[in-house]
Amino acid sequence: MTSQKKTYFVSDLHLFSNRSQEHRYRDEILAKAAGAERFVLGGDIFDFRWSTMASHEETAARAAHWLRELAMDRPDCWFHFVLGNHDYHASFIERLDHLRDRLANLSWYPFYVRLGSAVFLHGDVADRRMTAEKLLDRRALWLHKRKRGRAASRLYDLAVSGHLHRPVVHLARRKRTVARRILRYLEEIGEGPSTGLRNVYFGHTHVAVSDYAFGGVLFHNGGAPIKGLHFRILEAET
Ligand SMILES: [Mn+2]
């Protein structure tokens, strides 16, 4: 891999929610994109569920603006935008085709993107045993999901600042379960190890994982830029 051919992966920025510390990493994202061939944004980049904006329309407009600015600032980098559950909102999805048509370096995908020997996906497929069809059904629940109110949001922030949401027990077992479910899904959609799959990059769980081997594939997760959690921008092997 030459220095001009780098691919980066980031997920779970949860922009527009109180808990996001995306601003601490903005410069790093821009700097890495400057030297990269590709940058995969792996879902929950924007958070419609916990947005502090007045309406979904405003969140969608700001999300589109953020994406457009990023792509225009770094025209030599191709941005692959994969939706997560928190940005799988109708008001935003409506804008994505328009955005892609106007920008030369943006693609978007509802569930995953395959680049060479790697798959990039959000990871909510690992919430339970899931097929592609079940994932579609579950995601449909997010399309018109209402914003959470201010009180719920405040309680959530308190939980976050108290680290109550921190993943705790049986982490090793959890990691294996997540890897197994993702792999089963990938096999079902025809992207399994027999097709040359070597690396899987995912988010959603907010638990940083690197080089976790399962079923002949390596799994990686950059975590999330939320207080108390580990986060990093991953360089991907494709
Ligand atoms: Mn998620």
Residues whose N, C-alpha, C, O or C-beta is under 5 A from the ligand:
A	BS01	MN	D44 G84 N85 H86 H204
